[in-house]
Amino acid sequence: MTDKFKKFDMDYFSLKDKVAIVTGANKGLGMAYAVAYARAGADLYIPHLTDDIDEIKKLIEAEGRKVSFIQGDLRDKEYIEDVVRGCIKEYGKIDILVNNAGISLFEKFTEYPDEAWEKVIDVDLNTVYYLSHRVARKMIEQESGKIINIGSALSFTADKNCPPYPTAKHAIIGLTRVFANELGAYNIQTNAIAPGFLKTDVNKELWEDPEFYNKITDQIPAGRWGKLEDLMGTAVFLASRASDYINGWTINIDGGFTTTI
Ligand SMILES: NC(=O)c1ccc[n+]([C@@H]2O[C@H](COP(=O)([O-])OP(=O)(O)OC[C@H]3O[C@@H](n4cnc5c(N)ncnc54)[C@H](O)[C@@H]3O)[C@@H](O)[C@H]2O)c1
């Protein structure tokens, strides 16, 4: 009997010699995506805002992969151009882009400052559009690429006292579909990951409040907050050949949180 499935093997999940840009991968969840990619065989190009790059550098190099850094604020369009040019100069290509960098700023809704609204929308939505748009030009030339946007459980729900965050994260789902439609014909897939609740700097004010922490834990069918390793397999899958026919979708990694009433 001939094996009509012989084309498929575990290499479908390999990222051997791919090049990945992961924004803000010097800390938090971004670090987990970057380490997963290095472990799957990719080299990394990391745009970062703050100085703390020692840990991620050591982690990537321990996997035997290369990593380069470029420091700046993604709200600066010149810097965005530098990120794209810098990665191409370093590695000659961009196979994977993960739009991970993000912020939230909490204030009482009625007193929410316009500046905070503008800043969160800028970082969490506008920079994702501008960077993806510029990276897409290179991916079109290559006729291949994977764009992975980072949404949130708050892409599907809303909470209190940070109005721009769920607004931007809902828009990330729309943006993902727009890019899927615009770029699908060039063999570029755009998908999103929507993490649930993991303890990082972005939501420190929430998990440090035991009442909130316990309320959320009770709402998660898995009965616990997420761990970094919960995200890593999906990040590799969406960056790999195994997901080539998935385009415009979002995978929720939230222990079932967004399925509950
Ligand atoms: N932690 C969670 O539970 C959770 C849940 C859902 C979604 N997310 C999303 O995951 C992503 C990563 O968040 P995290 O939890 O790791 O937070 P984090 O604060 O640990 O990391 C955020 C990263 O973004 C960078 N960044 C912020 N503003 C920037 C700017 N203007 N220019 C360049 N870089 C900038 C930070 O320097 C940092 O490296 C965010 O998009 C966040 O919304 C987090």
The ligand as a Gaussian input file, in Angstrom:
#p B3LYP/6-31G(d) Opt

LIG

0 1
 N       -0.059000      39.144000      30.519000
 C       -1.259000      38.780000      30.140000
 O       -2.029000      38.176000      30.882000
 C       -1.726000      39.101000      28.757000
 C       -2.976000      38.615000      28.366000
 C       -3.430000      38.860000      27.087000
 C       -2.657000      39.576000      26.204000
 N       -1.449000      40.047000      26.608000
 C       -0.675000      40.793000      25.607000
 O        0.601000      40.193000      25.449000
 C        1.520000      41.185000      24.994000
 C        2.750000      41.177000      25.888000
 O        2.352000      41.587000      27.181000
 P        3.130000      41.126000      28.511000
 O        2.095000      40.603000      29.417000
 O        4.275000      40.281000      28.167000
 O        3.579000      42.555000      29.074000
 P        5.027000      43.132000      29.452000
 O        4.734000      44.479000      30.008000
 O        5.774000      42.150000      30.263000
 O        5.750000      43.274000      28.047000
 C        5.348000      44.224000      27.086000
 C        6.492000      44.506000      26.150000
 O        6.096000      45.548000      25.228000
 C        7.110000      46.548000      25.207000
 N        6.580000      47.856000      24.838000
 C        5.648000      48.575000      25.502000
 N        5.465000      49.760000      24.888000
 C        6.306000      49.789000      23.815000
 C        6.594000      50.738000      22.810000
 N        5.986000      51.939000      22.785000
 N        7.534000      50.445000      21.887000
 C        8.175000      49.260000      21.924000
 N        7.945000      48.302000      22.839000
 C        7.017000      48.577000      23.781000
 C        7.651000      46.532000      26.646000
 O        8.888000      47.211000      26.745000
 C        7.742000      45.029000      26.873000
 O        8.926000      44.512000      26.302000
 C        0.772000      42.508000      25.002000
 O        0.295000      42.778000      23.699000
 C       -0.389000      42.234000      25.947000
 O       -1.483000      43.056000      25.689000
 C       -0.961000      39.825000      27.864000

